[in-house]
Amino acid sequence: MLIGATFAMFFLAIMALVLVPLGFLVYSLVEVARAPEQAFGPPWDNGKNAWLIGLAVAFAIPAGTIVGPILWWTQGHKALRARQLVPKPFWAPARTYYPPAQGYPAQQPVTRPPDGSV
């Protein structure tokens, strides 16, 4: 009887060690997905996709279910709640602070001469 109870407690402890980090990882992934785009930086250098991809890949990496949420809760979640710019994760390239190129100049409308000739 004592061995069965010990095994049950050991089994429940191992399940908790697996399921609790998995739950935090899913909650972190949902929180990043629901966060506004502006919180992650300017459109030309947005770190939201880097966080989403990193947390999604954490499902497949050993110990990723532990490391991914810890990184989000210590860096991203804290900045998001303080309404600051969420830093990029370490696996993303460094943030750039230059504005994007302005693109092509505005096109001028075509006007016809008053006599109607083309």
VMD Tcl script that builds the backbone (N, CA, C; Angstrom):
set m [mol new atoms 354]
animate dup $m
set s [atomselect $m all]
$s set {name element resname resid chain x y z} {
  {N N MET 1 A 0.821 -1.196 0.000}
  {CA C MET 1 A 0.000 0.000 0.000}
  {C C MET 1 A 0.862 1.256 0.000}
  {N N LEU 2 A 1.922 1.245 0.795}
  {CA C LEU 2 A 2.812 2.388 0.879}
  {C C LEU 2 A 3.541 2.608 -0.442}
  {N N ILE 3 A 3.907 1.525 -1.109}
  {CA C ILE 3 A 4.593 1.642 -2.397}
  {C C ILE 3 A 3.654 2.224 -3.445}
  {N N GLY 4 A 2.400 1.822 -3.428}
  {CA C GLY 4 A 1.427 2.353 -4.386}
  {C C GLY 4 A 1.183 3.838 -4.176}
  {N N ALA 5 A 1.085 4.265 -2.931}
  {CA C ALA 5 A 0.881 5.692 -2.635}
  {C C ALA 5 A 2.107 6.506 -3.023}
  {N N THR 6 A 3.286 5.947 -2.780}
  {CA C THR 6 A 4.520 6.630 -3.160}
  {C C THR 6 A 4.611 6.776 -4.668}
  {N N PHE 7 A 4.261 5.700 -5.370}
  {CA C PHE 7 A 4.260 5.769 -6.828}
  {C C PHE 7 A 3.245 6.789 -7.338}
  {N N ALA 8 A 2.079 6.834 -6.746}
  {CA C ALA 8 A 1.054 7.799 -7.163}
  {C C ALA 8 A 1.528 9.231 -6.936}
  {N N MET 9 A 2.155 9.501 -5.809}
  {CA C MET 9 A 2.669 10.845 -5.526}
  {C C MET 9 A 3.789 11.211 -6.497}
  {N N PHE 10 A 4.673 10.237 -6.774}
  {CA C PHE 10 A 5.750 10.470 -7.727}
  {C C PHE 10 A 5.185 10.745 -9.119}
  {N N PHE 11 A 4.194 9.961 -9.521}
  {CA C PHE 11 A 3.562 10.143 -10.829}
  {C C PHE 11 A 2.892 11.511 -10.926}
  {N N LEU 12 A 2.183 11.929 -9.897}
  {CA C LEU 12 A 1.518 13.238 -9.907}
  {C C LEU 12 A 2.527 14.381 -9.919}
  {N N ALA 13 A 3.637 14.213 -9.231}
  {CA C ALA 13 A 4.678 15.248 -9.235}
  {C C ALA 13 A 5.295 15.389 -10.622}
  {N N ILE 14 A 5.561 14.270 -11.271}
  {CA C ILE 14 A 6.126 14.318 -12.628}
  {C C ILE 14 A 5.122 14.933 -13.600}
  {N N MET 15 A 3.859 14.588 -13.472}
  {CA C MET 15 A 2.832 15.177 -14.346}
  {C C MET 15 A 2.737 16.685 -14.134}
  {N N ALA 16 A 2.855 17.130 -12.890}
  {CA C ALA 16 A 2.829 18.563 -12.610}
  {C C ALA 16 A 4.042 19.257 -13.222}
  {N N LEU 17 A 5.209 18.605 -13.163}
  {CA C LEU 17 A 6.415 19.184 -13.759}
  {C C LEU 17 A 6.323 19.282 -15.276}
  {N N VAL 18 A 5.488 18.468 -15.870}
  {CA C VAL 18 A 5.307 18.511 -17.322}
  {C C VAL 18 A 4.177 19.463 -17.708}
  {N N LEU 19 A 3.052 19.391 -17.032}
  {CA C LEU 19 A 1.863 20.131 -17.446}
  {C C LEU 19 A 1.867 21.604 -17.045}
  {N N VAL 20 A 2.440 21.944 -15.914}
  {CA C VAL 20 A 2.446 23.351 -15.489}
  {C C VAL 20 A 3.265 24.213 -16.447}
  {N N PRO 21 A 4.516 23.851 -16.797}
  {CA C PRO 21 A 5.237 24.670 -17.787}
  {C C PRO 21 A 4.545 24.690 -19.156}
  {N N LEU 22 A 3.927 23.586 -19.527}
  {CA C LEU 22 A 3.199 23.548 -20.793}
  {C C LEU 22 A 2.028 24.530 -20.772}
  {N N GLY 23 A 1.339 24.610 -19.651}
  {CA C GLY 23 A 0.249 25.577 -19.518}
  {C C GLY 23 A 0.749 27.011 -19.581}
  {N N PHE 24 A 1.884 27.299 -18.929}
  {CA C PHE 24 A 2.454 28.646 -19.005}
  {C C PHE 24 A 2.904 28.981 -20.422}
  {N N LEU 25 A 3.424 27.996 -21.142}
  {CA C LEU 25 A 3.848 28.230 -22.523}
  {C C LEU 25 A 2.654 28.563 -23.404}
  {N N VAL 26 A 1.576 27.825 -23.269}
  {CA C VAL 26 A 0.375 28.106 -24.061}
  {C C VAL 26 A -0.182 29.488 -23.702}
  {N N TYR 27 A -0.214 29.814 -22.412}
  {CA C TYR 27 A -0.716 31.122 -21.991}
  {C C TYR 27 A 0.174 32.244 -22.528}
  {N N SER 28 A 1.497 32.052 -22.531}
  {CA C SER 28 A 2.414 33.048 -23.071}
  {C C SER 28 A 2.208 33.231 -24.564}
  {N N LEU 29 A 2.023 32.133 -25.270}
  {CA C LEU 29 A 1.801 32.204 -26.713}
  {C C LEU 29 A 0.517 32.959 -27.035}
  {N N VAL 30 A -0.540 32.708 -26.285}
  {CA C VAL 30 A -1.805 33.410 -26.500}
  {C C VAL 30 A -1.664 34.889 -26.152}
  {N N GLU 31 A -0.923 35.191 -25.093}
  {CA C GLU 31 A -0.745 36.583 -24.694}
  {C C GLU 31 A 0.033 37.371 -25.751}
  {N N VAL 32 A 1.059 36.777 -26.319}
  {CA C VAL 32 A 1.812 37.451 -27.382}
  {C C VAL 32 A 0.925 37.649 -28.605}
  {N N ALA 33 A 0.139 36.657 -28.950}
  {CA C ALA 33 A -0.720 36.764 -30.131}
  {C C ALA 33 A -1.788 37.844 -29.962}
  {N N ARG 34 A -2.279 38.044 -28.754}
  {CA C ARG 34 A -3.318 39.047 -28.507}
  {C C ARG 34 A -2.776 40.445 -28.280}
  {N N ALA 35 A -1.496 40.590 -28.036}
  {CA C ALA 35 A -0.908 41.900 -27.761}
  {C C ALA 35 A -0.955 42.771 -29.020}
  {N N PRO 36 A -1.090 44.089 -28.857}
  {CA C PRO 36 A -1.143 44.970 -30.034}
  {C C PRO 36 A 0.214 45.029 -30.743}
  {N N GLU 37 A 0.161 45.224 -32.046}
  {CA C GLU 37 A 1.377 45.269 -32.861}
  {C C GLU 37 A 2.303 46.414 -32.442}
  {N N GLN 38 A 1.749 47.538 -32.026}
  {CA C GLN 38 A 2.545 48.716 -31.697}
  {C C GLN 38 A 3.431 48.488 -30.473}
  {N N ALA 39 A 3.088 47.540 -29.626}
  {CA C ALA 39 A 3.882 47.286 -28.422}
  {C C ALA 39 A 5.222 46.634 -28.736}
  {N N PHE 40 A 5.378 46.087 -29.929}
  {CA C PHE 40 A 6.595 45.364 -30.284}
  {C C PHE 40 A 7.540 46.178 -31.148}
  {N N GLY 41 A 7.233 47.426 -31.390}
  {CA C GLY 41 A 8.137 48.278 -32.152}
  {C C GLY 41 A 7.513 48.761 -33.437}
  {N N PRO 42 A 8.299 49.525 -34.201}
  {CA C PRO 42 A 7.789 50.066 -35.457}
  {C C PRO 42 A 7.524 48.957 -36.477}
  {N N PRO 43 A 6.677 49.237 -37.463}
  {CA C PRO 43 A 6.309 48.187 -38.426}
  {C C PRO 43 A 7.487 47.589 -39.190}
  {N N TRP 44 A 8.530 48.364 -39.457}
  {CA C TRP 44 A 9.650 47.842 -40.228}
  {C C TRP 44 A 10.585 46.984 -39.372}
  {N N ASP 45 A 10.411 46.996 -38.061}
  {CA C ASP 45 A 11.270 46.207 -37.183}
  {C C ASP 45 A 10.448 45.656 -36.022}
  {N N ASN 46 A 9.431 44.899 -36.346}
  {CA C ASN 46 A 8.498 44.414 -35.343}
  {C C ASN 46 A 8.988 43.079 -34.786}
  {N N GLY 47 A 9.014 42.949 -33.462}
  {CA C GLY 47 A 9.498 41.731 -32.836}
  {C C GLY 47 A 8.409 40.739 -32.474}
  {N N LYS 48 A 7.163 41.030 -32.831}
  {CA C LYS 48 A 6.075 40.139 -32.449}
  {C C LYS 48 A 6.213 38.767 -33.110}
  {N N ASN 49 A 6.563 38.753 -34.375}
  {CA C ASN 49 A 6.719 37.467 -35.069}
  {C C ASN 49 A 7.861 36.658 -34.479}
  {N N ALA 50 A 8.932 37.315 -34.057}
  {CA C ALA 50 A 10.049 36.594 -33.448}
  {C C ALA 50 A 9.609 35.928 -32.141}
  {N N TRP 51 A 8.807 36.633 -31.335}
  {CA C TRP 51 A 8.298 36.034 -30.102}
  {C C TRP 51 A 7.363 34.869 -30.407}
  {N N LEU 52 A 6.466 35.042 -31.384}
  {CA C LEU 52 A 5.520 33.970 -31.709}
  {C C LEU 52 A 6.237 32.728 -32.225}
  {N N ILE 53 A 7.185 32.926 -33.122}
  {CA C ILE 53 A 7.916 31.783 -33.676}
  {C C ILE 53 A 8.746 31.109 -32.592}
  {N N GLY 54 A 9.394 31.904 -31.755}
  {CA C GLY 54 A 10.212 31.331 -30.685}
  {C C GLY 54 A 9.406 30.525 -29.691}
  {N N LEU 55 A 8.241 31.047 -29.302}
  {CA C LEU 55 A 7.412 30.309 -28.360}
  {C C LEU 55 A 6.794 29.066 -29.005}
  {N N ALA 56 A 6.507 29.130 -30.297}
  {CA C ALA 56 A 5.969 27.957 -30.986}
  {C C ALA 56 A 7.042 26.870 -31.122}
  {N N VAL 57 A 8.275 27.271 -31.407}
  {CA C VAL 57 A 9.370 26.303 -31.534}
  {C C VAL 57 A 9.718 25.712 -30.170}
  {N N ALA 58 A 9.416 26.427 -29.096}
  {CA C ALA 58 A 9.723 25.931 -27.744}
  {C C ALA 58 A 8.984 24.640 -27.421}
  {N N PHE 59 A 7.895 24.365 -28.135}
  {CA C PHE 59 A 7.202 23.092 -27.931}
  {C C PHE 59 A 8.074 21.907 -28.337}
  {N N ALA 60 A 8.932 22.091 -29.333}
  {CA C ALA 60 A 9.725 20.990 -29.877}
  {C C ALA 60 A 11.113 20.881 -29.262}
  {N N ILE 61 A 11.589 21.944 -28.625}
  {CA C ILE 61 A 12.939 21.947 -28.060}
  {C C ILE 61 A 12.891 21.365 -26.645}
  {N N PRO 62 A 13.820 20.480 -26.310}
  {CA C PRO 62 A 13.860 19.986 -24.932}
  {C C PRO 62 A 14.091 21.151 -23.959}
  {N N ALA 63 A 13.332 21.202 -22.916}
  {CA C ALA 63 A 13.343 22.268 -21.899}
  {C C ALA 63 A 12.847 23.598 -22.460}
  {N N GLY 64 A 12.344 23.607 -23.674}
  {CA C GLY 64 A 11.800 24.837 -24.247}
  {C C GLY 64 A 10.523 25.269 -23.565}
  {N N THR 65 A 9.772 24.306 -23.043}
  {CA C THR 65 A 8.538 24.657 -22.345}
  {C C THR 65 A 8.831 25.358 -21.022}
  {N N ILE 66 A 10.051 25.255 -20.547}
  {CA C ILE 66 A 10.441 25.957 -19.330}
  {C C ILE 66 A 11.104 27.287 -19.673}
  {N N VAL 67 A 12.019 27.286 -20.642}
  {CA C VAL 67 A 12.798 28.477 -20.963}
  {C C VAL 67 A 11.950 29.530 -21.680}
  {N N GLY 68 A 11.105 29.125 -22.610}
  {CA C GLY 68 A 10.293 30.080 -23.372}
  {C C GLY 68 A 9.414 30.963 -22.500}
  {N N PRO 69 A 8.587 30.392 -21.640}
  {CA C PRO 69 A 7.765 31.242 -20.773}
  {C C PRO 69 A 8.573 32.077 -19.788}
  {N N ILE 70 A 9.691 31.550 -19.310}
  {CA C ILE 70 A 10.520 32.346 -18.398}
  {C C ILE 70 A 11.032 33.586 -19.112}
  {N N LEU 71 A 11.496 33.435 -20.351}
  {CA C LEU 71 A 11.961 34.600 -21.104}
  {C C LEU 71 A 10.829 35.588 -21.359}
  {N N TRP 72 A 9.649 35.086 -21.724}
  {CA C TRP 72 A 8.534 35.996 -21.990}
  {C C TRP 72 A 8.116 36.734 -20.726}
  {N N TRP 73 A 7.996 36.024 -19.610}
  {CA C TRP 73 A 7.501 36.648 -18.380}
  {C C TRP 73 A 8.522 37.595 -17.765}
  {N N THR 74 A 9.822 37.363 -17.965}
  {CA C THR 74 A 10.817 38.268 -17.394}
  {C C THR 74 A 11.123 39.451 -18.294}
  {N N GLN 75 A 10.935 39.317 -19.604}
  {CA C GLN 75 A 11.258 40.408 -20.519}
  {C C GLN 75 A 10.006 41.027 -21.131}
  {N N GLY 76 A 9.274 40.237 -21.879}
  {CA C GLY 76 A 8.172 40.773 -22.666}
  {C C GLY 76 A 6.950 41.152 -21.858}
  {N N HIS 77 A 6.501 40.262 -20.985}
  {CA C HIS 77 A 5.282 40.507 -20.213}
  {C C HIS 77 A 5.431 41.734 -19.323}
  {N N LYS 78 A 6.597 41.853 -18.703}
  {CA C LYS 78 A 6.837 42.989 -17.814}
  {C C LYS 78 A 6.798 44.307 -18.595}
  {N N ALA 79 A 7.421 44.352 -19.767}
  {CA C ALA 79 A 7.412 45.565 -20.583}
  {C C ALA 79 A 6.018 45.844 -21.139}
  {N N LEU 80 A 5.301 44.800 -21.503}
  {CA C LEU 80 A 3.948 44.974 -22.044}
  {C C LEU 80 A 3.016 45.560 -20.984}
  {N N ARG 81 A 3.094 45.092 -19.757}
  {CA C ARG 81 A 2.241 45.604 -18.685}
  {C C ARG 81 A 2.625 47.017 -18.272}
  {N N ALA 82 A 3.909 47.385 -18.437}
  {CA C ALA 82 A 4.356 48.738 -18.115}
  {C C ALA 82 A 4.146 49.695 -19.291}
  {N N ARG 83 A 3.541 49.194 -20.357}
  {CA C ARG 83 A 3.288 49.959 -21.583}
  {C C ARG 83 A 4.573 50.537 -22.179}
  {N N GLN 84 A 5.617 49.720 -22.152}
  {CA C GLN 84 A 6.892 50.063 -22.772}
  {C C GLN 84 A 7.066 49.222 -24.023}
  {N N LEU 85 A 8.113 49.535 -24.782}
  {CA C LEU 85 A 8.428 48.775 -25.980}
  {C C LEU 85 A 8.945 47.397 -25.566}
  {N N VAL 86 A 8.320 46.350 -26.083}
  {CA C VAL 86 A 8.726 44.976 -25.746}
  {C C VAL 86 A 10.053 44.685 -26.436}
  {N N PRO 87 A 11.068 44.267 -25.682}
  {CA C PRO 87 A 12.362 43.984 -26.322}
  {C C PRO 87 A 12.287 42.736 -27.194}
  {N N LYS 88 A 13.178 42.702 -28.166}
  {CA C LYS 88 A 13.252 41.514 -29.019}
  {C C LYS 88 A 13.913 40.383 -28.240}
  {N N PRO 89 A 13.533 39.149 -28.526}
  {CA C PRO 89 A 14.189 38.019 -27.857}
  {C C PRO 89 A 15.619 37.856 -28.362}
  {N N PHE 90 A 16.409 37.078 -27.640}
  {CA C PHE 90 A 17.821 36.943 -27.991}
  {C C PHE 90 A 18.033 36.250 -29.332}
  {N N TRP 91 A 17.070 35.491 -29.813}
  {CA C TRP 91 A 17.250 34.772 -31.068}
  {C C TRP 91 A 16.908 35.632 -32.288}
  {N N ALA 92 A 16.391 36.821 -32.082}
  {CA C ALA 92 A 16.051 37.720 -33.187}
  {C C ALA 92 A 17.206 38.691 -33.423}
  {N N PRO 93 A 17.331 39.223 -34.649}
  {CA C PRO 93 A 18.393 40.202 -34.905}
  {C C PRO 93 A 18.152 41.472 -34.094}
  {N N ALA 94 A 19.208 42.238 -33.922}
  {CA C ALA 94 A 19.129 43.464 -33.120}
  {C C ALA 94 A 18.149 44.454 -33.745}
  {N N ARG 95 A 17.586 45.294 -32.898}
  {CA C ARG 95 A 16.601 46.275 -33.341}
  {C C ARG 95 A 17.278 47.374 -34.147}
  {N N THR 96 A 16.650 47.776 -35.235}
  {CA C THR 96 A 17.137 48.882 -36.055}
  {C C THR 96 A 16.260 50.096 -35.794}
  {N N TYR 97 A 16.866 51.265 -35.807}
  {CA C TYR 97 A 16.135 52.469 -35.448}
  {C C TYR 97 A 15.995 53.450 -36.602}
  {N N TYR 98 A 16.184 53.022 -37.821}
  {CA C TYR 98 A 16.038 53.931 -38.946}
  {C C TYR 98 A 14.654 53.758 -39.568}
  {N N PRO 99 A 14.105 54.826 -40.120}
  {CA C PRO 99 A 12.788 54.707 -40.764}
  {C C PRO 99 A 12.926 53.985 -42.101}
  {N N PRO 100 A 11.856 53.410 -42.574}
  {CA C PRO 100 A 11.924 52.709 -43.861}
  {C C PRO 100 A 12.045 53.694 -45.016}
  {N N ALA 101 A 12.471 53.191 -46.155}
  {CA C ALA 101 A 12.539 54.024 -47.358}
  {C C ALA 101 A 11.133 54.509 -47.710}
  {N N GLN 102 A 11.062 55.674 -48.285}
  {CA C GLN 102 A 9.766 56.282 -48.552}
  {C C GLN 102 A 9.076 55.713 -49.793}
  {N N GLY 103 A 9.738 54.894 -50.534}
  {CA C GLY 103 A 9.077 54.294 -51.695}
  {C C GLY 103 A 9.079 55.216 -52.895}
  {N N TYR 104 A 8.174 54.978 -53.801}
  {CA C TYR 104 A 8.104 55.752 -55.027}
  {C C TYR 104 A 7.400 57.084 -54.786}
  {N N PRO 105 A 7.765 58.117 -55.553}
  {CA C PRO 105 A 7.057 59.394 -55.388}
  {C C PRO 105 A 5.612 59.268 -55.870}
  {N N ALA 106 A 4.791 60.145 -55.374}
  {CA C ALA 106 A 3.381 60.118 -55.760}
  {C C ALA 106 A 3.235 60.394 -57.252}
  {N N GLN 107 A 2.338 59.698 -57.887}
  {CA C GLN 107 A 2.143 59.878 -59.321}
  {C C GLN 107 A 1.281 61.104 -59.572}
  {N N GLN 108 A 1.645 61.818 -60.617}
  {CA C GLN 108 A 0.891 63.011 -60.989}
  {C C GLN 108 A -0.264 62.595 -61.893}
  {N N PRO 109 A -1.422 63.222 -61.729}
  {CA C PRO 109 A -2.525 62.868 -62.617}
  {C C PRO 109 A -2.253 63.361 -64.041}
  {N N VAL 110 A -2.712 62.594 -64.995}
  {CA C VAL 110 A -2.523 62.931 -66.402}
  {C C VAL 110 A -3.571 63.966 -66.787}
  {N N THR 111 A -3.122 65.087 -67.316}
  {CA C THR 111 A -4.054 66.141 -67.759}
  {C C THR 111 A -3.993 66.240 -69.269}
  {N N ARG 112 A -5.114 66.540 -69.870}
  {CA C ARG 112 A -5.174 66.697 -71.325}
  {C C ARG 112 A -5.183 68.182 -71.681}
  {N N PRO 113 A -4.652 68.470 -72.811}
  {CA C PRO 113 A -4.687 69.878 -73.246}
  {C C PRO 113 A -6.152 70.332 -73.479}
  {N N PRO 114 A -6.401 71.635 -73.371}
  {CA C PRO 114 A -7.771 72.112 -73.499}
  {C C PRO 114 A -8.389 71.881 -74.886}
  {N N ASP 115 A -7.571 71.760 -75.922}
  {CA C ASP 115 A -8.156 71.581 -77.254}
  {C C ASP 115 A -8.576 70.122 -77.500}
  {N N GLY 116 A -8.262 69.193 -76.589}
  {CA C GLY 116 A -8.707 67.820 -76.701}
  {C C GLY 116 A -7.734 66.907 -77.432}
  {N N SER 117 A -6.651 67.453 -77.984}
  {CA C SER 117 A -5.698 66.595 -78.686}
  {C C SER 117 A -4.868 65.829 -77.665}
  {N N VAL 118 A -4.411 64.675 -78.114}
  {CA C VAL 118 A -3.658 63.821 -77.198}
  {C C VAL 118 A -2.192 63.895 -77.468}
}
mol reanalyze $m
mol bondsrecalc $m
mol representation Tube
mol addrep $m
